[in-house]
Amino acid sequence: MRPTHIEDYLVSLHTGQWFGWIDATNKVYANLVILDDTKTKPTEQECIDGLAQLQADYDQAIIDRETKKASAKQKLQDLGLTVDEIKEAFGI
């Protein structure tokens, strides 16, 4: 699932319950609290940039998967398999 919230970034930083929300129904940066005093609170910009990077990585992984699938399909066709044979055997 594509990351959509700064919480997705925050959970990628450390293990365990190191952060929480003052208001769990309104998970915005202003409501972010650090529960583990060995951890520092990232800046709002770090959260925004971190989420953007997670989204870019996710999107690139999807593109890479589709590219590999298309490449494999083409290689099978080059070997003489028909589109129907490829679909039947591999679902691609």
PDB file of N, CA, C and O in Angstrom:
ATOM      1  N   MET A   1       0.840  -1.170   0.000  1.00  0.00           N
ATOM      2  CA  MET A   1       0.000   0.000   0.000  1.00  0.00           C
ATOM      3  C   MET A   1       0.899   1.251   0.000  1.00  0.00           C
ATOM      4  O   MET A   1       1.891   1.326   0.725  1.00  0.00           O
ATOM      5  N   ARG A   2       0.525   2.201  -0.816  1.00  0.00           N
ATOM      6  CA  ARG A   2       1.317   3.427  -0.958  1.00  0.00           C
ATOM      7  C   ARG A   2       1.256   4.265   0.318  1.00  0.00           C
ATOM      8  O   ARG A   2       0.170   4.512   0.844  1.00  0.00           O
ATOM      9  N   PRO A   3       2.398   4.700   0.812  1.00  0.00           N
ATOM     10  CA  PRO A   3       2.408   5.571   1.993  1.00  0.00           C
ATOM     11  C   PRO A   3       1.651   6.865   1.709  1.00  0.00           C
ATOM     12  O   PRO A   3       1.815   7.476   0.653  1.00  0.00           O
ATOM     13  N   THR A   4       0.813   7.276   2.674  1.00  0.00           N
ATOM     14  CA  THR A   4      -0.013   8.467   2.450  1.00  0.00           C
ATOM     15  C   THR A   4       0.011   9.459   3.605  1.00  0.00           C
ATOM     16  O   THR A   4      -0.596  10.526   3.512  1.00  0.00           O
ATOM     17  N   HIS A   5       0.698   9.126   4.687  1.00  0.00           N
ATOM     18  CA  HIS A   5       0.623   9.977   5.871  1.00  0.00           C
ATOM     19  C   HIS A   5       1.995  10.026   6.539  1.00  0.00           C
ATOM     20  O   HIS A   5       2.786   9.093   6.409  1.00  0.00           O
ATOM     21  N   ILE A   6       2.275  11.119   7.256  1.00  0.00           N
ATOM     22  CA  ILE A   6       3.576  11.220   7.922  1.00  0.00           C
ATOM     23  C   ILE A   6       3.790  10.082   8.915  1.00  0.00           C
ATOM     24  O   ILE A   6       4.928   9.748   9.242  1.00  0.00           O
ATOM     25  N   GLU A   7       2.712   9.492   9.390  1.00  0.00           N
ATOM     26  CA  GLU A   7       2.831   8.343  10.288  1.00  0.00           C
ATOM     27  C   GLU A   7       3.572   7.195   9.593  1.00  0.00           C
ATOM     28  O   GLU A   7       4.321   6.462  10.239  1.00  0.00           O
ATOM     29  N   ASP A   8       3.368   7.039   8.289  1.00  0.00           N
ATOM     30  CA  ASP A   8       4.081   6.013   7.525  1.00  0.00           C
ATOM     31  C   ASP A   8       5.590   6.263   7.565  1.00  0.00           C
ATOM     32  O   ASP A   8       6.381   5.324   7.654  1.00  0.00           O
ATOM     33  N   TYR A   9       5.970   7.518   7.499  1.00  0.00           N
ATOM     34  CA  TYR A   9       7.390   7.874   7.604  1.00  0.00           C
ATOM     35  C   TYR A   9       7.905   7.638   9.012  1.00  0.00           C
ATOM     36  O   TYR A   9       8.984   7.074   9.197  1.00  0.00           O
ATOM     37  N   LEU A  10       7.142   8.067   9.999  1.00  0.00           N
ATOM     38  CA  LEU A  10       7.583   7.962  11.389  1.00  0.00           C
ATOM     39  C   LEU A  10       7.849   6.505  11.790  1.00  0.00           C
ATOM     40  O   LEU A  10       8.840   6.221  12.463  1.00  0.00           O
ATOM     41  N   VAL A  11       6.974   5.588  11.382  1.00  0.00           N
ATOM     42  CA  VAL A  11       7.180   4.183  11.755  1.00  0.00           C
ATOM     43  C   VAL A  11       8.404   3.592  11.072  1.00  0.00           C
ATOM     44  O   VAL A  11       8.931   2.570  11.513  1.00  0.00           O
ATOM     45  N   SER A  12       8.856   4.228  10.002  1.00  0.00           N
ATOM     46  CA  SER A  12      10.051   3.722   9.309  1.00  0.00           C
ATOM     47  C   SER A  12      11.346   4.158   9.998  1.00  0.00           C
ATOM     48  O   SER A  12      12.417   3.631   9.694  1.00  0.00           O
ATOM     49  N   LEU A  13      11.256   5.102  10.907  1.00  0.00           N
ATOM     50  CA  LEU A  13      12.458   5.643  11.541  1.00  0.00           C
ATOM     51  C   LEU A  13      12.994   4.762  12.665  1.00  0.00           C
ATOM     52  O   LEU A  13      14.203   4.561  12.771  1.00  0.00           O
ATOM     53  N   HIS A  14      12.104   4.237  13.504  1.00  0.00           N
ATOM     54  CA  HIS A  14      12.504   3.466  14.678  1.00  0.00           C
ATOM     55  C   HIS A  14      11.491   2.356  14.923  1.00  0.00           C
ATOM     56  O   HIS A  14      10.363   2.408  14.433  1.00  0.00           O
ATOM     57  N   THR A  15      11.905   1.360  15.679  1.00  0.00           N
ATOM     58  CA  THR A  15      10.982   0.298  16.058  1.00  0.00           C
ATOM     59  C   THR A  15      10.301   0.657  17.372  1.00  0.00           C
ATOM     60  O   THR A  15      10.764   1.520  18.119  1.00  0.00           O
ATOM     61  N   GLY A  16       9.201  -0.020  17.633  1.00  0.00           N
ATOM     62  CA  GLY A  16       8.500   0.199  18.890  1.00  0.00           C
ATOM     63  C   GLY A  16       7.621   1.442  18.873  1.00  0.00           C
ATOM     64  O   GLY A  16       7.557   2.174  17.886  1.00  0.00           O
ATOM     65  N   GLN A  17       6.963   1.649  19.971  1.00  0.00           N
ATOM     66  CA  GLN A  17       6.046   2.785  20.110  1.00  0.00           C
ATOM     67  C   GLN A  17       6.816   3.993  20.637  1.00  0.00           C
ATOM     68  O   GLN A  17       6.733   4.316  21.822  1.00  0.00           O
ATOM     69  N   TRP A  18       7.559   4.653  19.765  1.00  0.00           N
ATOM     70  CA  TRP A  18       8.392   5.779  20.189  1.00  0.00           C
ATOM     71  C   TRP A  18       7.708   7.132  20.018  1.00  0.00           C
ATOM     72  O   TRP A  18       8.201   8.151  20.502  1.00  0.00           O
ATOM     73  N   PHE A  19       6.568   7.135  19.324  1.00  0.00           N
ATOM     74  CA  PHE A  19       5.832   8.391  19.143  1.00  0.00           C
ATOM     75  C   PHE A  19       4.348   8.127  19.336  1.00  0.00           C
ATOM     76  O   PHE A  19       3.900   6.980  19.320  1.00  0.00           O
ATOM     77  N   GLY A  20       3.606   9.186  19.517  1.00  0.00           N
ATOM     78  CA  GLY A  20       2.158   9.106  19.637  1.00  0.00           C
ATOM     79  C   GLY A  20       1.540  10.425  19.211  1.00  0.00           C
ATOM     80  O   GLY A  20       2.213  11.302  18.670  1.00  0.00           O
ATOM     81  N   TRP A  21       0.257  10.545  19.463  1.00  0.00           N
ATOM     82  CA  TRP A  21      -0.493  11.741  19.055  1.00  0.00           C
ATOM     83  C   TRP A  21      -1.270  12.288  20.252  1.00  0.00           C
ATOM     84  O   TRP A  21      -1.881  11.525  21.000  1.00  0.00           O
ATOM     85  N   ILE A  22      -1.245  13.590  20.427  1.00  0.00           N
ATOM     86  CA  ILE A  22      -2.053  14.231  21.457  1.00  0.00           C
ATOM     87  C   ILE A  22      -3.529  13.936  21.190  1.00  0.00           C
ATOM     88  O   ILE A  22      -4.298  13.667  22.113  1.00  0.00           O
ATOM     89  N   ASP A  23      -3.902  13.989  19.936  1.00  0.00           N
ATOM     90  CA  ASP A  23      -5.277  13.707  19.510  1.00  0.00           C
ATOM     91  C   ASP A  23      -5.205  12.656  18.409  1.00  0.00           C
ATOM     92  O   ASP A  23      -4.859  12.972  17.271  1.00  0.00           O
ATOM     93  N   ALA A  24      -5.527  11.417  18.740  1.00  0.00           N
ATOM     94  CA  ALA A  24      -5.415  10.310  17.789  1.00  0.00           C
ATOM     95  C   ALA A  24      -6.389  10.421  16.624  1.00  0.00           C
ATOM     96  O   ALA A  24      -6.236   9.731  15.616  1.00  0.00           O
ATOM     97  N   THR A  25      -7.391  11.288  16.758  1.00  0.00           N
ATOM     98  CA  THR A  25      -8.331  11.483  15.653  1.00  0.00           C
ATOM     99  C   THR A  25      -7.877  12.593  14.716  1.00  0.00           C
ATOM    100  O   THR A  25      -8.482  12.810  13.666  1.00  0.00           O
ATOM    101  N   ASN A  26      -6.810  13.297  15.095  1.00  0.00           N
ATOM    102  CA  ASN A  26      -6.285  14.398  14.287  1.00  0.00           C
ATOM    103  C   ASN A  26      -4.765  14.275  14.232  1.00  0.00           C
ATOM    104  O   ASN A  26      -4.038  15.012  14.900  1.00  0.00           O
ATOM    105  N   LYS A  27      -4.311  13.337  13.429  1.00  0.00           N
ATOM    106  CA  LYS A  27      -2.884  13.020  13.354  1.00  0.00           C
ATOM    107  C   LYS A  27      -2.165  13.993  12.423  1.00  0.00           C
ATOM    108  O   LYS A  27      -1.878  13.678  11.268  1.00  0.00           O
ATOM    109  N   VAL A  28      -1.886  15.162  12.944  1.00  0.00           N
ATOM    110  CA  VAL A  28      -1.127  16.179  12.225  1.00  0.00           C
ATOM    111  C   VAL A  28       0.157  16.429  13.004  1.00  0.00           C
ATOM    112  O   VAL A  28       0.255  16.087  14.182  1.00  0.00           O
ATOM    113  N   TYR A  29       1.129  17.022  12.346  1.00  0.00           N
ATOM    114  CA  TYR A  29       2.432  17.232  12.973  1.00  0.00           C
ATOM    115  C   TYR A  29       2.318  17.964  14.311  1.00  0.00           C
ATOM    116  O   TYR A  29       3.031  17.633  15.258  1.00  0.00           O
ATOM    117  N   ALA A  30       1.446  18.934  14.394  1.00  0.00           N
ATOM    118  CA  ALA A  30       1.297  19.707  15.632  1.00  0.00           C
ATOM    119  C   ALA A  30       0.881  18.830  16.812  1.00  0.00           C
ATOM    120  O   ALA A  30       1.137  19.180  17.964  1.00  0.00           O
ATOM    121  N   ASN A  31       0.250  17.710  16.537  1.00  0.00           N
ATOM    122  CA  ASN A  31      -0.199  16.799  17.590  1.00  0.00           C
ATOM    123  C   ASN A  31       0.775  15.648  17.852  1.00  0.00           C
ATOM    124  O   ASN A  31       0.481  14.766  18.660  1.00  0.00           O
ATOM    125  N   LEU A  32       1.914  15.645  17.188  1.00  0.00           N
ATOM    126  CA  LEU A  32       2.912  14.586  17.346  1.00  0.00           C
ATOM    127  C   LEU A  32       3.674  14.761  18.662  1.00  0.00           C
ATOM    128  O   LEU A  32       4.155  15.850  18.974  1.00  0.00           O
ATOM    129  N   VAL A  33       3.774  13.683  19.419  1.00  0.00           N
ATOM    130  CA  VAL A  33       4.553  13.695  20.658  1.00  0.00           C
ATOM    131  C   VAL A  33       5.526  12.520  20.634  1.00  0.00           C
ATOM    132  O   VAL A  33       5.223  11.454  20.099  1.00  0.00           O
ATOM    133  N   ILE A  34       6.687  12.733  21.219  1.00  0.00           N
ATOM    134  CA  ILE A  34       7.702  11.695  21.307  1.00  0.00           C
ATOM    135  C   ILE A  34       7.570  11.032  22.677  1.00  0.00           C
ATOM    136  O   ILE A  34       7.643  11.705  23.705  1.00  0.00           O
ATOM    137  N   LEU A  35       7.378   9.725  22.689  1.00  0.00           N
ATOM    138  CA  LEU A  35       7.163   8.972  23.920  1.00  0.00           C
ATOM    139  C   LEU A  35       8.451   8.383  24.478  1.00  0.00           C
ATOM    140  O   LEU A  35       8.531   8.065  25.665  1.00  0.00           O
ATOM    141  N   ASP A  36       9.452   8.238  23.628  1.00  0.00           N
ATOM    142  CA  ASP A  36      10.731   7.644  24.013  1.00  0.00           C
ATOM    143  C   ASP A  36      11.771   8.761  24.075  1.00  0.00           C
ATOM    144  O   ASP A  36      12.125   9.338  23.047  1.00  0.00           O
ATOM    145  N   ASP A  37      12.257   9.064  25.266  1.00  0.00           N
ATOM    146  CA  ASP A  37      13.167  10.203  25.404  1.00  0.00           C
ATOM    147  C   ASP A  37      14.556   9.953  24.817  1.00  0.00           C
ATOM    148  O   ASP A  37      15.410  10.839  24.857  1.00  0.00           O
ATOM    149  N   THR A  38      14.790   8.761  24.274  1.00  0.00           N
ATOM    150  CA  THR A  38      16.055   8.516  23.573  1.00  0.00           C
ATOM    151  C   THR A  38      15.940   8.879  22.086  1.00  0.00           C
ATOM    152  O   THR A  38      16.921   8.826  21.345  1.00  0.00           O
ATOM    153  N   LYS A  39      14.736   9.244  21.669  1.00  0.00           N
ATOM    154  CA  LYS A  39      14.488   9.617  20.270  1.00  0.00           C
ATOM    155  C   LYS A  39      14.212  11.115  20.183  1.00  0.00           C
ATOM    156  O   LYS A  39      13.676  11.724  21.109  1.00  0.00           O
ATOM    157  N   THR A  40      14.590  11.685  19.056  1.00  0.00           N
ATOM    158  CA  THR A  40      14.316  13.108  18.845  1.00  0.00           C
ATOM    159  C   THR A  40      13.161  13.273  17.866  1.00  0.00           C
ATOM    160  O   THR A  40      12.932  12.432  16.996  1.00  0.00           O
ATOM    161  N   LYS A  41      12.452  14.360  18.030  1.00  0.00           N
ATOM    162  CA  LYS A  41      11.325  14.651  17.157  1.00  0.00           C
ATOM    163  C   LYS A  41      11.849  15.182  15.827  1.00  0.00           C
ATOM    164  O   LYS A  41      12.557  16.189  15.798  1.00  0.00           O
ATOM    165  N   PRO A  42      11.508  14.512  14.723  1.00  0.00           N
ATOM    166  CA  PRO A  42      11.912  15.048  13.428  1.00  0.00           C
ATOM    167  C   PRO A  42      11.161  16.347  13.156  1.00  0.00           C
ATOM    168  O   PRO A  42      10.073  16.569  13.687  1.00  0.00           O
ATOM    169  N   THR A  43      11.742  17.183  12.343  1.00  0.00           N
ATOM    170  CA  THR A  43      11.056  18.422  11.983  1.00  0.00           C
ATOM    171  C   THR A  43       9.879  18.102  11.074  1.00  0.00           C
ATOM    172  O   THR A  43       9.795  17.020  10.492  1.00  0.00           O
ATOM    173  N   GLU A  44       8.989  19.051  10.967  1.00  0.00           N
ATOM    174  CA  GLU A  44       7.849  18.860  10.067  1.00  0.00           C
ATOM    175  C   GLU A  44       8.336  18.672   8.632  1.00  0.00           C
ATOM    176  O   GLU A  44       7.788  17.860   7.886  1.00  0.00           O
ATOM    177  N   GLN A  45       9.369  19.428   8.250  1.00  0.00           N
ATOM    178  CA  GLN A  45       9.892  19.305   6.891  1.00  0.00           C
ATOM    179  C   GLN A  45      10.525  17.932   6.665  1.00  0.00           C
ATOM    180  O   GLN A  45      10.394  17.360   5.582  1.00  0.00           O
ATOM    181  N   GLU A  46      11.205  17.404   7.673  1.00  0.00           N
ATOM    182  CA  GLU A  46      11.768  16.048   7.556  1.00  0.00           C
ATOM    183  C   GLU A  46      10.656  15.019   7.353  1.00  0.00           C
ATOM    184  O   GLU A  46      10.817  14.070   6.587  1.00  0.00           O
ATOM    185  N   CYS A  47       9.535  15.207   8.036  1.00  0.00           N
ATOM    186  CA  CYS A  47       8.399  14.306   7.870  1.00  0.00           C
ATOM    187  C   CYS A  47       7.811  14.416   6.458  1.00  0.00           C
ATOM    188  O   CYS A  47       7.491  13.410   5.825  1.00  0.00           O
ATOM    189  N   ILE A  48       7.678  15.638   5.989  1.00  0.00           N
ATOM    190  CA  ILE A  48       7.144  15.858   4.639  1.00  0.00           C
ATOM    191  C   ILE A  48       8.087  15.253   3.598  1.00  0.00           C
ATOM    192  O   ILE A  48       7.650  14.539   2.696  1.00  0.00           O
ATOM    193  N   ASP A  49       9.375  15.543   3.729  1.00  0.00           N
ATOM    194  CA  ASP A  49      10.362  15.014   2.777  1.00  0.00           C
ATOM    195  C   ASP A  49      10.476  13.498   2.868  1.00  0.00           C
ATOM    196  O   ASP A  49      10.609  12.817   1.851  1.00  0.00           O
ATOM    197  N   GLY A  50      10.423  12.968   4.096  1.00  0.00           N
ATOM    198  CA  GLY A  50      10.508  11.520   4.283  1.00  0.00           C
ATOM    199  C   GLY A  50       9.327  10.807   3.658  1.00  0.00           C
ATOM    200  O   GLY A  50       9.497   9.770   3.017  1.00  0.00           O
ATOM    201  N   LEU A  51       8.132  11.349   3.837  1.00  0.00           N
ATOM    202  CA  LEU A  51       6.948  10.771   3.216  1.00  0.00           C
ATOM    203  C   LEU A  51       7.054  10.838   1.696  1.00  0.00           C
ATOM    204  O   LEU A  51       6.722   9.876   1.003  1.00  0.00           O
ATOM    205  N   ALA A  52       7.512  11.966   1.183  1.00  0.00           N
ATOM    206  CA  ALA A  52       7.669  12.108  -0.276  1.00  0.00           C
ATOM    207  C   ALA A  52       8.648  11.071  -0.816  1.00  0.00           C
ATOM    208  O   ALA A  52       8.433  10.521  -1.897  1.00  0.00           O
ATOM    209  N   GLN A  53       9.717  10.800  -0.076  1.00  0.00           N
ATOM    210  CA  GLN A  53      10.695   9.803  -0.520  1.00  0.00           C
ATOM    211  C   GLN A  53      10.105   8.392  -0.477  1.00  0.00           C
ATOM    212  O   GLN A  53      10.334   7.590  -1.382  1.00  0.00           O
ATOM    213  N   LEU A  54       9.344   8.097   0.579  1.00  0.00           N
ATOM    214  CA  LEU A  54       8.675   6.786   0.652  1.00  0.00           C
ATOM    215  C   LEU A  54       7.719   6.604  -0.526  1.00  0.00           C
ATOM    216  O   LEU A  54       7.647   5.523  -1.112  1.00  0.00           O
ATOM    217  N   GLN A  55       6.989   7.661  -0.869  1.00  0.00           N
ATOM    218  CA  GLN A  55       6.059   7.595  -1.994  1.00  0.00           C
ATOM    219  C   GLN A  55       6.807   7.406  -3.311  1.00  0.00           C
ATOM    220  O   GLN A  55       6.392   6.613  -4.156  1.00  0.00           O
ATOM    221  N   ALA A  56       7.905   8.132  -3.482  1.00  0.00           N
ATOM    222  CA  ALA A  56       8.699   8.000  -4.706  1.00  0.00           C
ATOM    223  C   ALA A  56       9.280   6.590  -4.822  1.00  0.00           C
ATOM    224  O   ALA A  56       9.286   6.007  -5.907  1.00  0.00           O
ATOM    225  N   ASP A  57       9.765   6.045  -3.712  1.00  0.00           N
ATOM    226  CA  ASP A  57      10.314   4.679  -3.717  1.00  0.00           C
ATOM    227  C   ASP A  57       9.231   3.662  -4.051  1.00  0.00           C
ATOM    228  O   ASP A  57       9.465   2.729  -4.819  1.00  0.00           O
ATOM    229  N   TYR A  58       8.056   3.838  -3.480  1.00  0.00           N
ATOM    230  CA  TYR A  58       6.928   2.944  -3.757  1.00  0.00           C
ATOM    231  C   TYR A  58       6.548   3.013  -5.240  1.00  0.00           C
ATOM    232  O   TYR A  58       6.381   1.987  -5.900  1.00  0.00           O
ATOM    233  N   ASP A  59       6.415   4.233  -5.744  1.00  0.00           N
ATOM    234  CA  ASP A  59       6.045   4.418  -7.154  1.00  0.00           C
ATOM    235  C   ASP A  59       7.090   3.798  -8.075  1.00  0.00           C
ATOM    236  O   ASP A  59       6.742   3.168  -9.074  1.00  0.00           O
ATOM    237  N   GLN A  60       8.370   3.974  -7.745  1.00  0.00           N
ATOM    238  CA  GLN A  60       9.431   3.408  -8.575  1.00  0.00           C
ATOM    239  C   GLN A  60       9.400   1.884  -8.545  1.00  0.00           C
ATOM    240  O   GLN A  60       9.655   1.239  -9.562  1.00  0.00           O
ATOM    241  N   ALA A  61       9.092   1.307  -7.392  1.00  0.00           N
ATOM    242  CA  ALA A  61       9.002  -0.149  -7.283  1.00  0.00           C
ATOM    243  C   ALA A  61       7.882  -0.691  -8.175  1.00  0.00           C
ATOM    244  O   ALA A  61       8.031  -1.750  -8.784  1.00  0.00           O
ATOM    245  N   ILE A  62       6.772   0.028  -8.252  1.00  0.00           N
ATOM    246  CA  ILE A  62       5.657  -0.369  -9.124  1.00  0.00           C
ATOM    247  C   ILE A  62       6.101  -0.304 -10.587  1.00  0.00           C
ATOM    248  O   ILE A  62       5.849  -1.227 -11.362  1.00  0.00           O
ATOM    249  N   ILE A  63       6.760   0.788 -10.954  1.00  0.00           N
ATOM    250  CA  ILE A  63       7.245   0.944 -12.327  1.00  0.00           C
ATOM    251  C   ILE A  63       8.234  -0.161 -12.664  1.00  0.00           C
ATOM    252  O   ILE A  63       8.163  -0.758 -13.738  1.00  0.00           O
ATOM    253  N   ASP A  64       9.161  -0.436 -11.744  1.00  0.00           N
ATOM    254  CA  ASP A  64      10.158  -1.484 -11.969  1.00  0.00           C
ATOM    255  C   ASP A  64       9.499  -2.846 -12.153  1.00  0.00           C
ATOM    256  O   ASP A  64       9.891  -3.617 -13.029  1.00  0.00           O
ATOM    257  N   ARG A  65       8.495  -3.141 -11.324  1.00  0.00           N
ATOM    258  CA  ARG A  65       7.797  -4.427 -11.431  1.00  0.00           C
ATOM    259  C   ARG A  65       7.104  -4.562 -12.783  1.00  0.00           C
ATOM    260  O   ARG A  65       7.178  -5.614 -13.418  1.00  0.00           O
ATOM    261  N   GLU A  66       6.433  -3.502 -13.224  1.00  0.00           N
ATOM    262  CA  GLU A  66       5.741  -3.535 -14.507  1.00  0.00           C
ATOM    263  C   GLU A  66       6.734  -3.644 -15.670  1.00  0.00           C
ATOM    264  O   GLU A  66       6.479  -4.337 -16.655  1.00  0.00           O
ATOM    265  N   THR A  67       7.857  -2.957 -15.539  1.00  0.00           N
ATOM    266  CA  THR A  67       8.883  -3.029 -16.580  1.00  0.00           C
ATOM    267  C   THR A  67       9.442  -4.440 -16.689  1.00  0.00           C
ATOM    268  O   THR A  67       9.625  -4.954 -17.793  1.00  0.00           O
ATOM    269  N   LYS A  68       9.712  -5.065 -15.553  1.00  0.00           N
ATOM    270  CA  LYS A  68      10.227  -6.441 -15.552  1.00  0.00           C
ATOM    271  C   LYS A  68       9.205  -7.414 -16.119  1.00  0.00           C
ATOM    272  O   LYS A  68       9.556  -8.346 -16.842  1.00  0.00           O
ATOM    273  N   LYS A  69       7.947  -7.193 -15.788  1.00  0.00           N
ATOM    274  CA  LYS A  69       6.890  -8.056 -16.306  1.00  0.00           C
ATOM    275  C   LYS A  69       6.800  -7.939 -17.830  1.00  0.00           C
ATOM    276  O   LYS A  69       6.688  -8.948 -18.527  1.00  0.00           O
ATOM    277  N   ALA A  70       6.850  -6.716 -18.340  1.00  0.00           N
ATOM    278  CA  ALA A  70       6.791  -6.499 -19.785  1.00  0.00           C
ATOM    279  C   ALA A  70       8.011  -7.104 -20.472  1.00  0.00           C
ATOM    280  O   ALA A  70       7.895  -7.682 -21.553  1.00  0.00           O
ATOM    281  N   SER A  71       9.171  -6.975 -19.849  1.00  0.00           N
ATOM    282  CA  SER A  71      10.395  -7.547 -20.402  1.00  0.00           C
ATOM    283  C   SER A  71      10.306  -9.070 -20.461  1.00  0.00           C
ATOM    284  O   SER A  71      10.688  -9.681 -21.459  1.00  0.00           O
ATOM    285  N   ALA A  72       9.804  -9.675 -19.394  1.00  0.00           N
ATOM    286  CA  ALA A  72       9.673 -11.137 -19.368  1.00  0.00           C
ATOM    287  C   ALA A  72       8.691 -11.608 -20.433  1.00  0.00           C
ATOM    288  O   ALA A  72       8.926 -12.605 -21.115  1.00  0.00           O
ATOM    289  N   LYS A  73       7.583 -10.874 -20.566  1.00  0.00           N
ATOM    290  CA  LYS A  73       6.587 -11.228 -21.582  1.00  0.00           C
ATOM    291  C   LYS A  73       7.197 -11.152 -22.981  1.00  0.00           C
ATOM    292  O   LYS A  73       6.978 -12.035 -23.810  1.00  0.00           O
ATOM    293  N   GLN A  74       7.961 -10.092 -23.236  1.00  0.00           N
ATOM    294  CA  GLN A  74       8.583  -9.935 -24.547  1.00  0.00           C
ATOM    295  C   GLN A  74       9.595 -11.052 -24.806  1.00  0.00           C
ATOM    296  O   GLN A  74       9.666 -11.578 -25.917  1.00  0.00           O
ATOM    297  N   LYS A  75      10.363 -11.408 -23.809  1.00  0.00           N
ATOM    298  CA  LYS A  75      11.347 -12.486 -23.966  1.00  0.00           C
ATOM    299  C   LYS A  75      10.666 -13.816 -24.280  1.00  0.00           C
ATOM    300  O   LYS A  75      11.153 -14.593 -25.101  1.00  0.00           O
ATOM    301  N   LEU A  76       9.534 -14.070 -23.619  1.00  0.00           N
ATOM    302  CA  LEU A  76       8.790 -15.294 -23.902  1.00  0.00           C
ATOM    303  C   LEU A  76       8.224 -15.279 -25.326  1.00  0.00           C
ATOM    304  O   LEU A  76       8.205 -16.304 -26.008  1.00  0.00           O
ATOM    305  N   GLN A  77       7.768 -14.113 -25.759  1.00  0.00           N
ATOM    306  CA  GLN A  77       7.277 -14.000 -27.134  1.00  0.00           C
ATOM    307  C   GLN A  77       8.420 -14.204 -28.122  1.00  0.00           C
ATOM    308  O   GLN A  77       8.248 -14.837 -29.164  1.00  0.00           O
ATOM    309  N   ASP A  78       9.589 -13.660 -27.783  1.00  0.00           N
ATOM    310  CA  ASP A  78      10.760 -13.832 -28.651  1.00  0.00           C
ATOM    311  C   ASP A  78      11.167 -15.302 -28.762  1.00  0.00           C
ATOM    312  O   ASP A  78      11.759 -15.720 -29.758  1.00  0.00           O
ATOM    313  N   LEU A  79      10.843 -16.075 -27.730  1.00  0.00           N
ATOM    314  CA  LEU A  79      11.143 -17.503 -27.750  1.00  0.00           C
ATOM    315  C   LEU A  79      10.086 -18.306 -28.502  1.00  0.00           C
ATOM    316  O   LEU A  79      10.231 -19.513 -28.700  1.00  0.00           O
ATOM    317  N   GLY A  80       9.017 -17.619 -28.920  1.00  0.00           N
ATOM    318  CA  GLY A  80       8.015 -18.265 -29.743  1.00  0.00           C
ATOM    319  C   GLY A  80       6.679 -18.536 -29.076  1.00  0.00           C
ATOM    320  O   GLY A  80       5.786 -19.088 -29.718  1.00  0.00           O
ATOM    321  N   LEU A  81       6.508 -18.174 -27.829  1.00  0.00           N
ATOM    322  CA  LEU A  81       5.222 -18.371 -27.181  1.00  0.00           C
ATOM    323  C   LEU A  81       4.241 -17.314 -27.663  1.00  0.00           C
ATOM    324  O   LEU A  81       4.620 -16.178 -27.945  1.00  0.00           O
ATOM    325  N   THR A  82       2.971 -17.706 -27.752  1.00  0.00           N
ATOM    326  CA  THR A  82       1.944 -16.739 -28.126  1.00  0.00           C
ATOM    327  C   THR A  82       1.490 -15.982 -26.881  1.00  0.00           C
ATOM    328  O   THR A  82       1.753 -16.393 -25.751  1.00  0.00           O
ATOM    329  N   VAL A  83       0.809 -14.878 -27.116  1.00  0.00           N
ATOM    330  CA  VAL A  83       0.284 -14.091 -26.003  1.00  0.00           C
ATOM    331  C   VAL A  83      -0.660 -14.947 -25.157  1.00  0.00           C
ATOM    332  O   VAL A  83      -0.619 -14.891 -23.928  1.00  0.00           O
ATOM    333  N   ASP A  84      -1.503 -15.733 -25.811  1.00  0.00           N
ATOM    334  CA  ASP A  84      -2.427 -16.598 -25.086  1.00  0.00           C
ATOM    335  C   ASP A  84      -1.689 -17.646 -24.262  1.00  0.00           C
ATOM    336  O   ASP A  84      -2.084 -17.929 -23.131  1.00  0.00           O
ATOM    337  N   GLU A  85      -0.633 -18.220 -24.804  1.00  0.00           N
ATOM    338  CA  GLU A  85       0.151 -19.214 -24.059  1.00  0.00           C
ATOM    339  C   GLU A  85       0.798 -18.578 -22.830  1.00  0.00           C
ATOM    340  O   GLU A  85       0.817 -19.173 -21.752  1.00  0.00           O
ATOM    341  N   ILE A  86       1.316 -17.390 -22.996  1.00  0.00           N
ATOM    342  CA  ILE A  86       1.959 -16.676 -21.883  1.00  0.00           C
ATOM    343  C   ILE A  86       0.931 -16.374 -20.792  1.00  0.00           C
ATOM    344  O   ILE A  86       1.183 -16.578 -19.605  1.00  0.00           O
ATOM    345  N   LYS A  87      -0.230 -15.884 -21.224  1.00  0.00           N
ATOM    346  CA  LYS A  87      -1.293 -15.576 -20.262  1.00  0.00           C
ATOM    347  C   LYS A  87      -1.719 -16.826 -19.502  1.00  0.00           C
ATOM    348  O   LYS A  87      -1.876 -16.800 -18.281  1.00  0.00           O
ATOM    349  N   GLU A  88      -1.903 -17.908 -20.229  1.00  0.00           N
ATOM    350  CA  GLU A  88      -2.351 -19.166 -19.616  1.00  0.00           C
ATOM    351  C   GLU A  88      -1.315 -19.691 -18.615  1.00  0.00           C
ATOM    352  O   GLU A  88      -1.667 -20.147 -17.527  1.00  0.00           O
ATOM    353  N   ALA A  89      -0.060 -19.623 -18.989  1.00  0.00           N
ATOM    354  CA  ALA A  89       0.996 -20.193 -18.145  1.00  0.00           C
ATOM    355  C   ALA A  89       1.375 -19.289 -16.977  1.00  0.00           C
ATOM    356  O   ALA A  89       1.632 -19.782 -15.878  1.00  0.00           O
ATOM    357  N   PHE A  90       1.414 -17.979 -17.194  1.00  0.00           N
ATOM    358  CA  PHE A  90       1.969 -17.072 -16.195  1.00  0.00           C
ATOM    359  C   PHE A  90       1.031 -15.972 -15.729  1.00  0.00           C
ATOM    360  O   PHE A  90       1.336 -15.269 -14.765  1.00  0.00           O
ATOM    361  N   GLY A  91      -0.092 -15.814 -16.389  1.00  0.00           N
ATOM    362  CA  GLY A  91      -1.028 -14.779 -15.994  1.00  0.00           C
ATOM    363  C   GLY A  91      -0.567 -13.365 -16.313  1.00  0.00           C
ATOM    364  O   GLY A  91      -1.090 -12.403 -15.752  1.00  0.00           O
ATOM    365  N   ILE A  92       0.402 -13.230 -17.201  1.00  0.00           N
ATOM    366  CA  ILE A  92       0.889 -11.887 -17.549  1.00  0.00           C
ATOM    367  C   ILE A  92       0.524 -11.535 -18.975  1.00  0.00           C
ATOM    368  O   ILE A  92       0.851 -10.445 -19.445  1.00  0.00           O
TER     369      ILE A  92
END
